[in-house]
Amino acid sequence: MAINFNRFFNPDSWNSKLGDFQDLEHIDGVSISTTSANLYNHKRDDLVMFYFRNGAEYASVYTQSKIISENIKWNQSLKKKKISALLVNARNANAFTGKKGYQGLKDIADELSLKLSDKQKKDEENPKRIKPNEILFGCTGTIGEKFPTEKIKTNISELVENIKYTQNKYIWAKAALGIMTTDLTPKLAMEEAKIGNTHVKIYGIAKGSGMIFPNMATTLGFIFTDANISSNVLQKLIKKNIETTFNAISCDGDTSTNDMVSIFSTGIAKNHKVKNINDPKIKEFDLALHSVLLNLAKRVAADGEGASKFITVTVNCAKTTEDAKKVAFSIANSPLVKTAVAGEDCNYGRVIMAIGKSQVDINLNKLLIKFGDIKIVEKGQLYNLYNEIEAKEYMRNKKIEIYVELGIGKKSFEAYTMDLTKKYIEINGDYRT
């Protein structure tokens, strides 16, 4: 099916570094397939499968919402350390769908496991039976609507027939486009690293545009590597790196029922298997993984619903990291701050308000606030050389940096968000219609 890529992209995004899309190519052990299950009112890919013909070790972090989707319940019930496939659907969250939503996943898993087992018999010298509990699910879309089990089941055969054992940038882009909902751009990232003397790849895709606020994951994110790493180490790596990446972004202060970020390791690179997170050989991989996660997280924040500007909030000199995080998100989630940025108004009073309401200890006599390189507040007072005209000119930029020093310690945190525009209201006012 031909895809008009141009209609998925916001032209303004090309003006920033976040508009540069990396060319993901082939990664051993991962196969991709996409199709349309007609979940939308128009023809587009809305069903995406990642197939691991030799299995993949994996780890996930999930939403901490007290109301979780049925696919999260399914995923959490799996006890295996290796899986064979990840199936992701757009348009329907499968949340608040109860037993029927869960049964739908079971029916789809049964069908997919049969088709993939047949695929194994056809393509493999030593075929294995794919079991339903070797299939992971990602669901995204509207909460509370009936899960389209039959539509998805009907397209399983085509999805398996479409499996591509060798990928290229077009196939990765199709996968990233296929999991999108209100996103304007696909989100892809990649890094390469060494584990010992072995070269390994780390590829990732994500989706997310609204209902974004960190409470373990904040969106759908899927990371793939050909490295040979145990599921236990993968779990520790993703849990550690999520805190300053996907847990450092916010679009609107709302946490979804479906949030998940997962990492899959095919082991095809055949490095000496890493079984301990303290193994020095994994240091370079750890840094590269963080880079991929941060790249994807920033793309999610930059593509927030209705966004016209990407905002970085850095809080320094806090007593604790948690204090720095509270202040950063007090600023990042403030509708008054976000609308001021949208209106290109350097209203520093709103930042002062957001710092104060966070209830975090500060040394007012040492409080520093800057917008970019422009000093606004110094030693708790308006900077005597502050230039309003210069500040207003800065606010016209597409990327805005708000920097705060609390003057009470050495801890810091950096959060990423977007402005709040009239378009956000339009998108969410019309979301189901």
N, C-alpha and C positions, 0 to 999 in steps of 0.2 A: 504493500500500500504506500503510495507516494505521500510524502509529508511536506507541507509548506512550512519550513522552519521559521521563516521571517515572522509569521503571525504569533509565535510564542515569545518573541523577544521585545522588551521595552527598549526603544532606541536610546533613551537617556543612559541606560546601563553601560553602553559602549564607551561612555566618556570617562569611566573610572577603571581602575585596575581590576575591579570585580567583574568587569565586562570581558576580561580575557579568559577564554575557555581553553583548558588544557586538552590536548589530544590523547585521550586514553586509547590504547591499542590492545594488543593481545596479552592476556594473563593466563598462564597455564592452570588447568583444572576447573575453570569457570566457563559455563556455557549460558547463553542468553537467548530468550525468546520473548517476543511481544505480539499481541494481537488485540483486536477490538471485540469485546463481548457485548457491545452496544449498551453500555451502562449509562452513556450520555445520550442526549437527543441529537447529537451530531457524530459523524464518524471520526473516531480518533482511537489510538492505542490506549486502552484502559486496564489491561491485564499484562503483567510482566512476570516472567519466571527466570530465576537463576538456578541452573542445574549443575550439580557437582557430581560428575559421573563416577568419580572415585571416592566420593564423600568429602566432607570438610568439617574440621573442628570449628567450633563457634562459641561466641559469648554475646550476651545482650544486656542492655540496661533498658528499663521500662518506666513508664509514667508512674508517679506516686499518687495520682488522683485516686480518690476512694471509689470512683465509678470508672471501671475499666472495660474496654471492649472485649468481645468474645474471642478475638484472635490473640489478645494478650493472655487471656486465661488458657487458651490452647497452648501457646508457646511456653508458658510457665509450667504446664503439666508435663512437658517432654523431659525425659530423664537421660536420653542419649547424649553423649558428648560429641557425636558426629551426626550431621544431617546430610540429606541428598538434594534437597531443593528448598528454595524460598519462593513463595508465590505472593505477589502484591497486586491488590486491586485498588483502583481509584473510584471516586464517586460515592462509595458507601462505607461508612466507618465500622459497620457491624457492632455498634455500641448501643446498649439499651434495647437489644433484640432478643435477649433471654435464651431459653433452651433451643428455640428454632434457629437462632443465629449460630449457636455452637454446633448444633446438629448439621447445619449447612456446611460448616468447615469440615466436619467428619466425612460427610458425603463427598465433598470435593477432594479431600485427602485420599479417600478410598479410590476414587476414579483416577486421580493423578498417579497414585502409586502403581495401579495396574498398567497404565499407559507407559510410565517410565520403566517398569519392569520389562514390558515388551520391547522398549527401545534398547534396554540392556541386552536382551537376547539377540537383537538384530545387529548391534554395533560392537559388542564386547567379546573378547576371546573367552573371558571367564565371567559371564554375566552373573549379577546378583539380583536378588529380589528386593525391590524398593518397598519399604513398609510405610504405612500412613503416618506413623510416629517419627518418621525421618523427614517430615515436611514442616517447614516453618511458614507462618502467615504474617503478612503486613496488610493492614486495611486502612484506608483513609477516605474521608468524605463526610457526608452528612450523618449526624447522630440520630438514632431513633427510627430510621426508615427500614423497612423489611429488607433483609439481606438477599441479593439476587442470586441465590444458589443455582437455580436451573440455567440462567444465562451463562454463568461461569462454567458450570459442568459441561454445557453444550460445546464450549470452545476449548476444552482441555485437549481434545485430539489435535486440533489445529495448532495449539500452543506447543505440543510435543513435536509435531511435524516441523515446526518452524525453528527448532533448536539450532543454533549456530555454534559449532564447536570452536571456531576461530572468530575472534571479535576484531572490530576496527572502530574508529571514532564515530562512524555513523550508527553502528549498533548500540554503542554506549549512550549516544545521544538519544536514540529511540527509547532506550530503557529509562533514562532520566526524564524524558518527556512523558512517558507512559504513566509515571507515578504522580504527576502533577495534578493539583486541583485548581486553586486560585492563583498559583504561582504564575509569574510572567516569564520567568526564564528557568531553564534546567540548571541543576547544580551538579557539577562534576569537579573532581580534584584528583591529583595523583602525586606520588613521590616515589623515589627509589632509594634503597639503602643497602647496607651490607650487614649480614649476620656472620661474624667471623670473616671468612674469605668468600662467602657466597652472596651473590647479587640477588636481591629480592625486590618485588614491586608491591606497591600499596595503591589501590584504586578505590575511589569512593563516589557515590552519588547520594543525593538527599532531596527531600521536598519539604516545603514549609513556607508559609506566607502569612497566615493568621493563626489565632489561638496559640501563640508562641510565648512561653515563659518557662524558665528552667525549673523543673522539679523532677529531674532525672530524664534527660534526653531531649524533650521539647519538640520533636518532629519525627519524621522518618529519615533515618540515615543508614546506609549499608556500605560497609567497608570490606574490600576483598584483597587478599594477599596470597602469593604463592609460597610464602614462608612456611616453615615447619615449626609450628608453635602449639603447645598443648592448650586445651580449652581453659584449664585453670589459670595459665599465664595470660591468655587472651582476656579473661574476665577481669583480672587485676589491672591489666594495661588500659582497658577501655573505661573502667570505673575511675581510675586515676586521671586519665586525660579528658574525660567528659566534663570535669568540674570547671576547667578554664576555657572550654570550647563551646559545646552545645549548652552547657549550664551557665554560660556567660552572655546569652543573647535573650532579648525580649522584643516582641513586636507590640503586644497589646496587654501584657500582664495576665493572660489566660493560659491555663494548662490543659492540654487535650486529654481525652480518654484513651488515646491510641498511641501515645508517644513511644517510640522505640529506636534505639541505635544498636546495630548488630555488626559484628566483625566475623569474617569467615576465612579460615586458613586451609588452603588445599594441600600444602606440604610438598608440592611438586618441585620446588626449588632444591629440595634435598639437603638443606643445611643441617648441621648437627642439631637434633631436636632440642628446642628450648623448653625446659620444664621448671625453671626457677626465674622469677622476675628479677632477682638480684644478679643473674648471670651477666657479667660485663659485656658479653657479645651482643646483648639486645639493646644496648644504650642508643646506638644509631637508629635502630628500628623504632624505638620508643619516641625519639625526637621527630622522626619522619611521620609516624602515626599522628602525633599531636598536630603537625603541620597540616595534614590532610583534614583532620577533624575541624581545626580552626578555620581553614579555608572554606569548608562547606558551611560551617556555622555562620561565618560572616556573610556568605552568599544568601543564606536564609534571612538574616536580619536586613540586608540591603534590599531584598525583594519583598519586604513586608507589604501587606495590602495597602495600596494607595501611596506607597512611599515615594518621596521625591529627593530625600536626603538620607545618607548613611551617617549615623552618629556613634562616636566612640566616647565613652565616659571612663576616665581614669581617676581613681581615688588612691592617694598616696598618704604616707605618714599617719596611718591609723593604728590603733592599739592592737587590733587583731585583724586577720584576714576576713573574718565574718563581719566585723564592723565596716571594713572597707566595701565589702559586697553589699551590705545593707544600704549604705549611702549611694553606691553606684546605681543600684536598681531603684532607689527612691527617686533619683534624678531621671534615670532612663524610662521609668514607667509613669512619670508625671505627665498627664495630659496637657498641663499648662506649659511645661518645658517643651514638649513635643510640638504643640501648636505654635509656640513662639518660634521654634526652628523652622517650621513649615512657612511661617509668615516672614522669615528672614529678619526677625526682631531680636536683637541681642539683649533680651530681658533677663539680665543676671539676677534680678530679684527673685525670679522663679526658681533658679538654681539654689539660691540662699534658702528659700522656703523649703525646698526638697531636702536639703542637708539637715535643716533644723527638725523637720517632722520625722526623720529617721530614728530619733531618740538615741543616737550614737554619741559617745563622749567626744568632744572636740576642744581644742584650745583656741578660743575665738581670737586671741591676740596673735595667733600664728596662721590663721586661716588664709589660704591663697586660692584664688580662682582665676583660671585662664581659659579663653576661647582661642584655640590654636596657640599661636605665640603671643597673643594679645593679653597682657596682664590687666585684670579688671579689679580684683580685690587683693590687697596685700595687708598683712597684719590685722585682718579683721575690718578693714576700712576700704572704701573706694580708692583705688590707686590714683595718686595725685596727677599722674601723667596720662590717665585714661582718655582715649580719643574715641568718642561715639561714632564719628564718621568712619574711622578705620574699622571699628567693630562691625558696623552695618555692612561694609564692603565684604568683610570676611564671611558674614552669614549668607552671602550669595553662593558660596561654594556648595558643591554636591556632597562633599565629605566634611563633616563638622566634628571637631574634637573639643570636648569639655574636660578640663583638668582641674582637680581639686587636691589640695593638701590640708589635712586635718590638724597637723602640728602636734600629734600626741603619741606617735610611735613610729614603727618602721615597716608596717605591713601595707600591702596594696592589693587592688583588684581592678580588672578592666572589664567593662560591660559594653555590649554592642546592641544598638537599636536603630530605629528609623523615626522619621517625623510622623505627625498625625495630620492627615489632610482630609478634605471633603470627600475625596475618592474612597477613603476607608469606609466612610458611612455608606456611600453608594454601593460598594461591593458587598458589604455585610447586610445592608437593607434589602438587597435583591438576591441574596445568596441562594435561596431555595426556589426563586421564581425566575 
